[in-house]
Amino acid sequence: MAMISRRQVLAGSAAISVLPYTGFAASGSLCDHVDPFIGTGGHGHLYPGATMPFGMVQLSPDTSNQGWDSCSGYHQNDGSIMGFSHTHLSGTGCPDMLDVLLVPATGEVKLTPGPLSDPDAGYRSRYDRTSETAAPGYYCVDLTDSRVKAELTATTRVGLHRYTFPQGEGGHVMLDLAHGAISWWGERELILDNLSLKLIGNDTIVGGRQVFQWAKGRWIFFALKLSRPFARADLYSDDQPASGTALTGKNLKAALHFPDAGNAPLLIKVGISSVDIDGALKNLDAELPDFDFERVRGSAHAAWERELSRVRVDMASEADKKIFYTAHYHTLLAPTIFQDVDGRYRGMDNAVHTLKTGEASYSTYSLWDTYRAVHPFFTITQKERLPGMIGALVRMGEQSPDGVPIWPLQGRETDTMIGYHCASVLAEAAAKGVKGVDYKAGYAVLAKRAFVDDVHGLGLYRRMGYIPADTVDEAVSRTLEYAYSDWCTSKLAAYVGEGKAAKTLKARSQNYRNVFDTTVGFVRGKQLDGKWVTPYNPHSLGHDQSKWRDYTETNGWQATFLNQHDIYNYANLFGGLKAYEAKIDALFSEKSDANEKSLDDITGLVGQYAHGNEPSHHVAYLYAYTGAPWKTQSRVRELMRDMYRAAPDGMEGNEDCGQMSAWYLMSALGFYAVDPVSTNYIFGSPLVKHAEIAIGGGRKLIIDAPANSAGNIYVQGVRWNGKPYTKSWIAHADLMRGGRLTFDMGPQPNPDFGAKITDRPPSFI
């Protein structure tokens, strides 16, 4: 590849710097650039329905409730819709939710959905794909078998349905309280308990249930009100007619009949609560006292417009804008608000608590994924929400019998994935000066896990400095991620004045050395007796896949780059920075198909780099530490181009509550946090030509890359507030003071930029 001289770089920079930015083109609403169908095909596991930013209600169609690609309840390939439920997961790899299903229909009442392969066998309906539309806060579809037009919108805690039946005909609405997500791998069946359903007059239904699925024992209550009374309500228990106006049991349903259904649209509003029926009623009455669908739709649109406008961008094409603003939209779907309007919420101890003034409760933290980019992005764009989000994690840790939150969902701990990465979120917030969080209480929760608890091999880790691969599954990855959690906890310990613990944990965070084999240049399994597991193949998931896997959703190639916090000392294990750089090169150039058993989660391969799963997300940025940030620039631009598309299957791997999207957002803006608690961002190759980020207090961070194009992917130089900036990284505190960050872009690498040791990112300090 041809190089350009420093003189050429400076000449190019001078020419670029005089090009003024002339303002955002008039292009209508930012919501117009959002396509909620991106990620609803492939393995994105996203839903297209109506919700508010961080909304407690996610009102969306369910096309299937069983199968890995139905974790959100919806997939483009299914072809029929069961109905519309009020809670959905955003891009997870595990199923749950799909609470309180409503099914509008004409003709005979059918009590079961029927199989996906035979829509005529049950209440599911085919739909007109050309009629299906979605926008932030709104969804619409024509159900062809049912001959009903369904429209959905929402407030934070209430879903609002508008059903238009065939003119002059009658119809009914089925409420299926037994519907929910069914495990696709067989270990977690859908078990329902404490179901209740009660008619109040002829226009209101209330009820609730306890669900034992992924989040075992979570509670959901609802209150449903109709815009006009039903003529008749038929109740069913175990699919048999039941008398009376109130039911309890395991399988409850209600069919509400409207002989005048076709005379005017039927509107139904449903409030939910994790606390009780009274909470659901209060949420319903406080947020939606009427049935004004267009007002609610307009309010939802306005709320999304406000959130999206925190980051305004100009990009090279409408497709790029669509990907960017949809990524921003998806990043704001979780965590979800988890408190009633009266401040009550259900804690991780299954008790009902009341928030103090100024506090907030949230749910749905995919922390193994989101600590990497979602939470760093929020520290830039969601400053006012941070105390609530982070304070909620502290209270979870104090209230939960399981201790430190790992993957909390709806007031229960799923204990999914490894490590304990709320340590990163808490330590990052403290280091970045987020106020209103009890960091001493947060540290106490983390310290118990770090020094006392013996779960998932942690006792062995403390005693031996690694987890033996012949004792605990995924031992290599667990060792590496405990080491990172140690690093994060050490930073928080220092922040709250626990100096001795901070020193101990910092030293322990170098335990990654105990699973690194210098003779092969990879991390690998080590047995209880201290011997390496043999034979070894870095393409393999582990040494005995019938019983153990040594890695978590990675293989030896990918896991070898899990170190985020101690790059320079780690590089010495490879033989120095040049050897480390060569190893990163080899990761991207190694053959992808190694004829080894793999996982559905290991996708988006470039060599052995796997963008479809989160452990690889920081790797392209590691070149900055070796003095070759131009290689980062090349790789991240390639990944933004190839791994994200404006199409239903336009996402590699599961979205995982915003992490796939947040990687794109941060990278498109031009920087990424390799180690979030360092509070530093590594420069990449910005995809935006111009961006304005509202960072609070009336301040803006402006990013300019005026010469950016598909060909000009390399950073020739950087200016911060008009002055030359030679470092390949920048501190969070600098960005949050506001200012203008200018990238001068060109078609060839500038090997001098960021090459000096003094210009490389700090690590392990």
N, C-alpha and C positions, 0 to 999 in steps of 0.2 A: 504494500500500500504506500503510495507516494506521501511524503511529508511536506509540510509547508514551513517556511522559515519564520522566525520571530518577527522579522520585518514585515512579511506578508500578513501575519496575524495582526500586528499593530495597524497596518494600513487598512485592513478589512474592518477592524474595530472602529477606526475613526470614521469610516464611511457609514457604518451602521448607526453610530451614535447620533447622527444628525437627523435620522428619520423620526419625525414626531408621531406620536400615537394620536389619531384623529377622533377617537371615541367609538363606543360600541354601536354597531349597526342596529338600526331599528328592526327588530326581528320578533316583536310581539312578546308574549309571556315566556318566561324561562321554562314553565311547565310544558310548553309546546315542544321542547326538546327532549322531554322524558318519554321513554317507551317502556312501560312496566312489563311488556312481554319479553324483553331481553332477559335471558336466563331461565325462562320457563320451559325451554327445550333442553336438549343435551343432558348434562348432569348438574345444571345450575341450581335446581331445587327451589326456584322462586315462585311466588304467587302473583297474579296480576290485579288482585282486588283492591278495594277502597280502604284506606287507613289514613291516619294523621301522622305527622312526624312523631316518632317514638310512641305511637298510639297504643292504648291497651286493647282496643278492638282492631282486628284485621279481618274485615268482611270480604270474603272471596269465594269463588266457585270451587267446589271439590269435584274433580274428575275421577279420582281414585283415592282410596284410603289404605291401600296396601301395595307395597313394592318400594324398592329403594328410591326410584325416581319420582315417587309420590310423597316424599317427606313433607312437602309443603301442601299436599292435597291436590296439586294441579300439575299436569304435564301436557304439553302441546300435542303429543301423539295419541292421547286417549280417545278423543272424538265424541265423548258424551259427558254430561254434567249430572252429578247426583243431586246437588242442591247447593245451598249457600250457607256456610258456617262462619262463626264469628271470631275464631282465633286460629292463627297460622304461624308456622315457623319460617323464618327467612333464610333459605339456603343451607339448612343443616343437613348432616348426613344421618341423623336419627329422626324417627317419626314421633309425633305427639300432637296434641291440640285437636283442631277441627271440632270445636264445641258448638252445640246448639244449632243443628242443621235445619234450615227451612227449605221446603220443596214445593214450589208453586206448580199446580197441575190442573188439567182438565180430564174429564172422563172418570173411570173407576179409581177408587183409592187402592194404591199398592203400598204394602207395608215394608217391603224390602227393596233395596236398590237394584238387585240383580247383578250379574257379573258384567264386567267390562266388555266381554266378548258378545254379550247378548242384551243390549239396552232394552229390548222389548219385554224382557222377563221381569222388570221391576220398575221402580219409580224414576230411574235415571232417564235423561232425555238427550237425544242428539241435539246439536246446536249448529247454527249457521255461522261458520267461521268468518264470513265476510261482514257479519253484523257485529262481531265481537270487538269492542273498543275499550280502551283503558287509558286513564290519565291519573295523575296524582289526585287522590280523593274521590275517584269515580270509576265505575265499571258498568258495562252494558252488554247484553247478549240476547239474541232471540233463540229460545228453546223450540226447536222445530217439532219434536214429538208432542210436547206439552202445549205448543202454540201460545206461549207466554213470553212477553218481553220483560226481561228482568233488568232492573237498574239498582245500583248500590252506591251509597255514600256513607260517610261516618263523621262523628265527632270523636273526641279522644276515647270515650268510654261507651259510646252508643253506636250501633249500626242501624242504618235506615235503608229499608228496601222499598222499591216501587215496582209493583207488578201490574202489567197491562195485559188483561185477558182478552180473548177473542170477543169482539163486540156482540152483545146480545146473548152471550152464553154464560153459564155458571162455571164455577171452578172451586177448587179447594187448596188449602195450604197444609202440608204435612209438617209437623214438628217432630223430628226424630231425636230424642234425647239419648238414644243408645249409640248414635253414630260417633265415630272417632277414628283416630289413626291406629292402624294395626301394624305391629312390628313385622318387618320383612325378613328378619333373620331367625325368628322363632323363639328366642329366649324370653322376650317380653310380650306376653299376650296382653290384649286390651281387657282389663278387668275393671268393671264399674261397680260402685257401691254407693249406698245412701242416695239413690235417685229419688227425686220428688217432683211432682208436677201438680199444680193446682190452678183451677179456673176461678177467676174473680169476675163475677158478672159475665157479660157476653162480649167483652173487648180486651180482657187482660189475662195473661197466663204468667205464673211465676214458678220457679223451681230451681233445682240444683243437682249436683252430682259430685262424687269423688272418683277420680280417675287414677288407676294404677297402670301406668304405661312407662314411658321413659322417666318422667318425673313422678315417682311413685307416691300416690296419696294426695295429689294436688286437688284443690277444691275449685269449683266454678258454680256460680249462681247467676240466674238471669231473671229479668223482668221484661215481658213482651206486651206491647200495647198496639191495638189496631186502629186504623183511621176510621173504620166503621164496624159495627158489631157483626159477628158471625151469626148465621141463622141456626146452625147446629154444630156442636162439637162432639166428636166421637173419640173416646179415650181407649187406649189399648195397653195391655200389660202382657208381655211375652207374646205379642202379636195376636192376642185374643181380646175381643171387646170387653171393656170394663165399665162398671157402673159408678155413679157418683161424680163428684167434681174435684176430688183430690186422690192422688195415687202415690204409693211408694212401691219400689221394686227394683229389678235389675234391668228391665227392658221396657221403657215407657215411651209412648208416642201419642200424638194427638192429631186428628184431622179436623180442620176448621173449614166449614162449608159456607159458600157464598153464592146463592142462586143468582145474585145480581153482579157477579164478579166482572162481567164484561161491560157493565154500564159506565164505570169510571175506574181509574187506576186505584188499586188497593195499596195502601202504605202501611208498613209494619216497622216499628222501632223496638230495638232490643238493647237494653242496658245490661252490662255484666259486672260482676264483682267476685273477688276471691274470698270475701268476708262473710256475707250472708245475703238473703233476699232483700232485706231492708236496704243494704248498701246498693244493690242493683237498682232498686226503685229510686233511691236518692240520686244516683248517677243519671238515671233516665230523666227524672224530672228537672234536675239542675241543668243538664246539658242540652236537652231537647224537649222543651215543654209543648211543642207543636209538631206538625207533620210537614213543614215547609221544606220539601226536598231541594228545590232550587237554592234556597237560602243556605242550607247546610252544604250543598255541593259548592256554592260560591265561597263559603267560609273555609272549607277544606282547601280549595284552590288557592285562596289568599294565604292561608297558613303555609302551604308548600312554597308559594312564591317567595314569601319572606325568608324561609329557610334556604332555599336554593340561591337567593340573591346574596347570601353571605359570601359566595364565591362566584364572581362573574368572569367569564372568559371569552376571548376571541380565539378561534382555532381555524385551521386551514380549510375545513370542510364541514358541512352539516352533519355528516356521519360521525366525525370526531366530536362535535358538540353533543350529538345524541348520546354517544357512549359516555361522555364526561358527565352530563347532567343526569343521565340515568344512574350512573355510578354514585353520584352525590345523593340522589333519591334513595337508592338501595342502602347506602351507608347510614341513612337516618331512620331506618326501620327498626333498629334495635340498638341498645336495650330498650325495653318497653316500659312505659309507666305502669306502676303496680300499686296504686293506692286509690281509694275512693275519694269522692269530692269532700267528704267529711274528715279526711286525713287518716282513716283507718286502713290497715293493710294486714295481710296474713304473713307472719314471720316464718323463718326457717325452722322454728320450734313448733310450728303448726298452731301457735297461739295468735290471737288478734291483738295488734298493737296500734297505738295512735301516734302519729308523727308530731314532733314539736314544730312550732312555727319556723318556717324556712327550710325544713327538711323535705326530702322527697324519697320515694321508694321506686325502685326499678326492678325489672326481671329480665331474663333471657340474656345472659352474659356468656358468650362463646369465647371465654378468655384465652384458651390455648391459641386461638386464631387472632382475636381482635386486639390483643396487647401490642401486636406488631405494627399496625398502621391505623386502625380505627380510633383507638384512644389517643395516639399522638395527633391525629387529625382533629379530634375533638378539642385538644388543648389549644389549638389555633382558632377554631371556628365556633366552639360551643362553650365559651368560658362561663356563662351564667348557669349552665346545666351541670358543670363538673362537680360542684360540691354535693349535689344530690346523687349523681351517679356513683361517686366514689364513697360518699358517706353511706350509701346503701350497702356497698360491699363490706364496709366495716361492721355495720349492724348485722348483716348476714353471718359474718364470722363469729360475732358474739352470741348470736341467738341459735345458731345451727348446732345440733348434736354432732355433726360431722366436722365442725370447726371451719377452717379456712375455706371460702367458696372456690370451687373448681369450675363447675358449669351449672350455676343455679338457674332453675326454671320454675316459675309460678310458685315460689315459696318452698320448693323442694330441691335437694341436691341430687343431680344426676350422676356425679362422680365420673364424668366422661373426660377422656384425654388425660395427659400426664403432667407432672410438675404442679406448681400452684402459682399461676401467672397473674393472679390479682396482686402478687408481690410487685410485679413490674408496674401495674397500673397505679398502685398506691405510691411506690417510690418515685415514679415519674411525676405524679401530681405534686408531691412534696418538693421535689427538686425544681419544679417549674413554678413554685410559689402559689399553688391553688389554695385559697383560703376557705375556711368554713368546714374543715375536715378534722376529726379527732385522730390525728396521726399516732398519738401514743396508744390509743385503743387499737388502732390498726396494726401497729407494731406488735402489741401483745398477742394478737391473733396469729400473726406470722411467726413470732418467736416460739409459740407453742408447737407449731408445725415443724419449725426448723430444729428445735432442740429436744422435743419431748415425744411427739407422735411417732408411732411405728406403723405406717401404712404404706402399701405398695413398695416395699423394699427400703423404706427410708431408714429404718433401724440399721440394716446392713450397710447402707450408704454412709451413715455416720460412723459406724464402727470400722469399716474396711476402706472407705474412700471410694468405693464403687459398689454397684449391685451385681453380684455374680449371675451370669447368664444361665446357670443351671439351677437357679432358685426362683427367680421372678421373671415373668415374661416382659419383653421389650426392655430388657435391662440396660442396654447401651444408651438408648434414648432417654430412659429415666435418669440415668446417671448424669447425662449432659444437661438435662433440663433442671434437675435438682441443683446442679452447679450454677446455672443461670439464676434460679430462684434465690440461691444463697447470695449471689452478687446483688440482686435487687434488695433483698432483706437487709444486707449489710449497709446499703446506702440509706435505707429508712432508719436503721438502728443509729447510724451516725447523726441523722437529722434530729432524732428525739433525744440525743445525748447518751445513748447506750454504746460508749466507745469500745469497751472490751468485747462486747458481742459483735460489733461492727468489724473489729479486727479479726476475730475468729471466723466469721462468715466470709469475709473477703479472702482469707487464706483458703478456706474450704471451697470457694468457688473455682479454684484451680484443680478440682478433682477430675476435670476432663482429661488430665494427663494420665489418669489411671486406666483409661480404656483406649488410649492411643498407642498403637503398635508402630514404633519407628521403623521396624524392619519391613513393613509393607506400606506405610504411609496412610493408614486408614484407622478409624475407630472400629473396634471389633469386640466381640464378646469375650469376657474373661471369666473363668470358672471360680468356684469357691476355693479351690486349691491354689489359685493364683496363676494357673496355666491358661494360655489362650485357647479358645475354642478352635478346633480344626475339623475338617478343612475350612478354608476361608475363601469366600468369593464376594467381592464388594457389590456385585449386582444382586445378591441374594437378600431376602428379607430376614434371614436368620439361619442358625445352624440346624435346627430341627423343627420344621414347620408343622409337623404333626402335633407338636406339643408347645414349642416356644417360637416366638419371633424375637430377634434381638433388637429390632427397631420399631418405632411407631410411625406407621404410614410413610416410611422411607426405607431405603436400603443403605448399604455401607457407603456408597458414593455420596448420597445426599446428607446422611447423618454426619459425615466427616466435616461438614461446614456449619454445624449447628452453633458453634462458638460465636457469640455476638459481643462479648464484653471484654475479652482479653486477647485481642487480635495479634499484637506484636509478640507476646510470649508464646502464643499458640503457633505462630509462624516459625518460631525457632525449632519446634518439633519436626517440621518438614525440612529443616536445613536452612532456614532464613527466608526473607521476604520474596526473593526471586523464585525460590523453589515453591513457596506458597502460591505465588502468582501462577506459576506453571501448573500447579495442581488445579487451580480454578479454571485455567484454560482447558485442562484435560477433562474436567467435569462437563464442560459445554461441548467438547468434541468427541467424547466417548460414545460408542454406539448405543442407541436407545433400546434396540431389541437385542437383549442378551439371552433369549430363550430361558429366562428364569421366571418362576412364578412371581406374580406381582399383585397389586391391589387396584381396585377400581379408582381409589383415591389418588393414585400416583399417575397423574395425567399432565398434559401440557409439556411434553418432554422436548427439551433442546439438549441433545446428548443425554446425559443423566440428570441434568437440571430438570426439576418437575414444578412448573409454575402452577399447576392445578392443585397443589397442596402447599400449605403455608410454611413448612420448614425451609423451603427454598427461597422464600420471598426476599430476604436480605442479601442473598449471595451475590447478585450482580453488582451490588454496591461495595463489595469487599475490595475491589480493585483500587479504590481510593487509598486504602491503607498501604498498598504496595507501590504507590506513586504512579499508577497507570489509570487515572480516572477516565481517560478516553475509551478504555475498554468497557467501563461501566456505561458510558454514554452510548456506545454501540449496542450493548446488550439490552439496556432498558428500552431503547427505542424499538429494537426488534421485538421485545416482549409486548410492548404496548400495541404494536402493529399486528402481531400474529395471534395474541392470546385474547383479544377483545374485539368483538364485531357487533355491529348494530343489527342483530338477528336473534330470534329466540334461542338458538344454540350458540350464542355469541360469547359464552364464558367457559373457560376451561376449568373443570372441577366445580365443587360445591361453592356457593357464595359465602357460606359460613358467617352469617350475620354481619355482612358488610366488609369482611377483610379483603376478598378479591377485588371489590370495588374500591376500597380505600387505598390499596396498593396502586391502582391506576390513578386515582385522584392525586395522591402525593407525587407519583412519578411524573404525571403530566404537568404538574406545577413546577417540577424541576428538582425535588429533593426528597429524601427518605431517611427514616431513623433506623440505623442498623441496631443500635442499642438505645431503646427509648429512654432509659433512666439516665443516660449520659447527657440528655437534653440537647444533643447535637444532631444536625441533619446533614447527610451526605448529598452533594450535588450529583445529579444525573444529566439527562438530556430533556429539557422541558419540551412538552408537546404544544403548549399554549403559545400563542404569539403575544398575548397580553392577558393579564389576570389582575383583578382587584379583589382582595380578601378583606372583609370587615372583621377586625380583630378585637373590637370592643373599645369603649371610651371615645368613639368617634374617629379612631385611628384606622388606617388602611395599610396593608402590605400590598405593594404593586410589583408585579413581575412582568418584565418586558423581555421578549426574544423576537425582535422585529424581523430578523432575517431567517427566522425558523421556516423550514420546509421539509419535504420528504427527503431531500438531498442534503440539506444543511443540518446534520444531526450532531455535530461535534462542537463542544464549547471551545471557542477561541480565547475567551477571556470573560471575566465577571467584573461588574461594577456594583458597589453598594453605595447608594445615595450619591451616585456620580463619581465616586472615587474608585480607582483600580483595587480589586480584591483578589489576592493571589491564592487563597486557601481553597481546597476542594470541599469544604464544609462550612457551615455557619451555625451559630448558637441560637437556640430558641429565644433567649432573652433579647437578642438583637432584633430578630424578626418581629417580636411582639412590641417593640417600641415603634414599629411602623417605619415605612420608608420604601425605597425603590430598589429592587434587585434586578439588574440587567444582565442578561446572557447574550454575548456576542457569538453568533453561531456561524459555522462554515462547513464545507463539504469534506474536509480532511482533518485528521486529529492534530491537535497541538500538544505534542508530548511534553512540553515544558510546563503546561498548566497543572498545578497541583503536584508536581513531581518532587519538589524539595521536601526533605524530612519535616521542616518547620511548617509546611503547608498541608501536611497530611492530618487526618482526623486523630485526635487523642483517643486513647483506649486504656481501660483499667485504672482510671484516676478518679 
